[in-house]
Amino acid sequence: MNVKKIAVIGAGLMGSGISYVSAWSDYDVTMVDINDEAIGKGMERLRSYVESGVKRSKLSDSEAEDLLGRVKTTTSVDDAVSNVDLVIEAVYEDMDVKKDLFKRMDAAATPRTILASNTSSLSISELGKVTERPDKVVGMHYFSPVPAMKLLEIIIGEQTSEDTIIAAIVVGENQGKTTVKAKDSPGFIVNRIRAKMGRECILTYERGIATLREIDTALKEQYGVPMGPFELSDFVGLDVSLGTSSTLYRELGDCFQPPETLKRLVEAGTLGRKSGSGFYEYGEDKESVLEEPKGVDPEWLTLRIILPYLREAMIEVEEGIATKEDINKAMILGTNYKEGPFDTIERLGLDMIREELKKLHSEFGDCYSLPKMLQ
Ligand SMILES: NC(=O)c1ccc[n+]([C@@H]2O[C@H](COP(=O)([O-])OP(=O)(O)OC[C@H]3O[C@@H](n4cnc5c(N)ncnc54)[C@H](O)[C@@H]3O)[C@@H](O)[C@H]2O)c1
């Protein structure tokens, strides 16, 4: 399938970014939303990406004009999908909303059209089942902000065909993305591993092992993460973190249970930077939540926190979700970590990881048990 025309459904944060990278890579794009106001906002965001491209000399004035000329808009899903090769859906993260849309798109699109979803957590196989073309349904999971983030997870449903996977990879690579393949499963590659790391940070704090600031500083300095986990959570929004953890808890069980501190903060409306406070306060004194440091060794603390994250990466390989190579690529590009989990595993050595995990297992139970790779 040679994709030339793309329809993007939803002109929000993700849809406008996907429309921009598609038009940037010469595809004809039709961007759809429910009303003119939503389309106006989406076009405004898309234009701001174009302007920033021109300012950074990535686009000339005439290229910018051509790019904008390749983007059409409409409020009619039926019209938008009736004559395109690929549809990328980026509406609200709600299974019922997405299922209705997939049924409708299936009825209006030509039989050759591929239907992709940018869902962060919902099942691609389930979406495929509401259509007459489950072989042509695939996940294309972009990361935010779409123009800047290089990673694209290609999510393979139970019935997704090889041709569909290849077509999605080719489009992603033309859009300047590095693609990785993941089996349809809760949280795919990055969000599942990242949720495990975030949970471990909060549990380490709740267990009184280290303060928020000590954990953030240790991970930034020792592991090269660009933002500490609590800083990142405050930036993204604690409600968003709780939403992802709750989905993973429902699908994968107790080892993903959202920690009490996260639930309590969200219930109190303490959602991070957007509400003025989250794990930290964001008044004039940015660090007004000052706690007495526990004085833990940062190297020990970092190892303590990343062990469950490395364990999760090994479990993803065992469950056939992705290869080691793709997990490494995905974690580096999707989170800006300086190395992938299997690079860390190689650096630290399996023996050392096995011994340290055994200690955590005996202290904290089965969520720290040895994955098969270490047995
Ligand atoms: N925000 C992120 O960081 C991120 C990252 C990866 C994936 N995602 C996923 O991408 C999807 C969109 O997220 P977002 O952050 O862009 O949301 P958003 O709220 O910014 O945008 C959603 C848009 O979809 C429109 N919409 C809703 N129903 C529609 C319909 N039936 N037809 C046409 N348009 C419709 C809304 O009006 C809105 O403009 C979700 O599935 C989300 O989980 C989000």
The ligand as an SDF file (V2000), in Angstrom:
LIG
                    3D

 44 48  0  0  0  0  0  0  0  0999 V2000
   -1.5700   14.0800   25.1230 N   0  0  0  0  0  0  0  0  0  0  0  0
   -0.5790   13.2050   25.0450 C   0  0  0  0  0  0  0  0  0  0  0  0
    0.5220   13.4200   25.5590 O   0  0  0  0  0  0  0  0  0  0  0  0
   -0.7950   11.9170   24.2760 C   0  0  0  0  0  0  0  0  0  0  0  0
    0.3220   11.1470   23.9100 C   0  0  0  0  0  0  0  0  0  0  0  0
    0.1140    9.9860   23.1490 C   0  0  0  0  0  0  0  0  0  0  0  0
   -1.1670    9.6120   22.7900 C   0  0  0  0  0  0  0  0  0  0  0  0
   -2.2380   10.3810   23.1950 N   0  0  0  0  0  0  0  0  0  0  0  0
   -3.5750    9.9360   22.7800 C   0  0  0  0  0  0  0  0  0  0  0  0
   -4.0030   10.7240   21.6730 O   0  0  0  0  0  0  0  0  0  0  0  0
   -5.4200   10.8930   21.7070 C   0  0  0  0  0  0  0  0  0  0  0  0
   -5.7570   12.3700   21.6860 C   0  0  0  0  0  0  0  0  0  0  0  0
   -5.1550   13.0120   22.7770 O   0  0  0  0  0  0  0  0  0  0  0  0
   -4.9930   14.6110   22.8380 P   0  0  0  0  0  0  0  0  0  0  0  0
   -4.1060   14.8850   23.9960 O   0  0  0  0  0  0  0  0  0  0  0  0
   -4.6550   15.1480   21.4950 O   0  0  0  0  0  0  0  0  0  0  0  0
   -6.5080   15.0460   23.1940 O   0  0  0  0  0  0  0  0  0  0  0  0
   -7.1970   16.4630   22.9860 P   0  0  0  0  0  0  0  0  0  0  0  0
   -8.2760   16.5400   24.0110 O   0  0  0  0  0  0  0  0  0  0  0  0
   -6.1770   17.5620   22.9220 O   0  0  0  0  0  0  0  0  0  0  0  0
   -7.8580   16.3570   21.5300 O   0  0  0  0  0  0  0  0  0  0  0  0
   -8.9150   15.4970   21.2050 C   0  0  0  0  0  0  0  0  0  0  0  0
   -9.6790   16.1610   20.0680 C   0  0  0  0  0  0  0  0  0  0  0  0
  -10.5850   15.2060   19.5100 O   0  0  0  0  0  0  0  0  0  0  0  0
  -11.7840   15.8890   19.1320 C   0  0  0  0  0  0  0  0  0  0  0  0
  -12.8650   14.9120   18.9980 N   0  0  0  0  0  0  0  0  0  0  0  0
  -13.5090   14.2270   19.9640 C   0  0  0  0  0  0  0  0  0  0  0  0
  -14.4150   13.3930   19.4200 N   0  0  0  0  0  0  0  0  0  0  0  0
  -14.3480   13.5690   18.0640 C   0  0  0  0  0  0  0  0  0  0  0  0
  -15.0260   12.9850   16.9450 C   0  0  0  0  0  0  0  0  0  0  0  0
  -15.9650   12.0560   17.1200 N   0  0  0  0  0  0  0  0  0  0  0  0
  -14.6830   13.3920   15.7090 N   0  0  0  0  0  0  0  0  0  0  0  0
  -13.7220   14.3170   15.5180 C   0  0  0  0  0  0  0  0  0  0  0  0
  -13.0340   14.9000   16.5390 N   0  0  0  0  0  0  0  0  0  0  0  0
  -13.3450   14.5320   17.7860 C   0  0  0  0  0  0  0  0  0  0  0  0
  -11.9780   16.8810   20.2860 C   0  0  0  0  0  0  0  0  0  0  0  0
  -12.8700   17.9190   19.9310 O   0  0  0  0  0  0  0  0  0  0  0  0
  -10.5460   17.3600   20.5280 C   0  0  0  0  0  0  0  0  0  0  0  0
  -10.2300   18.5030   19.7480 O   0  0  0  0  0  0  0  0  0  0  0  0
   -5.9090   10.1360   22.9450 C   0  0  0  0  0  0  0  0  0  0  0  0
   -6.2800    8.8450   22.5820 O   0  0  0  0  0  0  0  0  0  0  0  0
   -4.6560   10.1290   23.8250 C   0  0  0  0  0  0  0  0  0  0  0  0
   -4.6470    9.0640   24.7600 O   0  0  0  0  0  0  0  0  0  0  0  0
   -2.0840   11.5240   23.9000 C   0  0  0  0  0  0  0  0  0  0  0  0
  1  2  1  0
  2  3  2  0
  2  4  1  0
  4  5  1  0
  4 44  2  0
  5  6  2  0
  6  7  1  0
  7  8  2  0
  8  9  1  0
  8 44  1  0
  9 10  1  0
  9 42  1  0
 10 11  1  0
 11 12  1  0
 11 40  1  0
 12 13  1  0
 13 14  1  0
 14 15  2  0
 14 16  1  0
 14 17  1  0
 17 18  1  0
 18 19  2  0
 18 20  1  0
 18 21  1  0
 21 22  1  0
 22 23  1  0
 23 24  1  0
 23 38  1  0
 24 25  1  0
 25 26  1  0
 25 36  1  0
 26 27  1  0
 26 35  1  0
 27 28  2  0
 28 29  1  0
 29 30  1  0
 29 35  2  0
 30 31  1  0
 30 32  2  0
 32 33  1  0
 33 34  2  0
 34 35  1  0
 36 37  1  0
 36 38  1  0
 38 39  1  0
 40 41  1  0
 40 42  1  0
 42 43  1  0
M  CHG  2   8   1  16  -1
M  END
$$$$
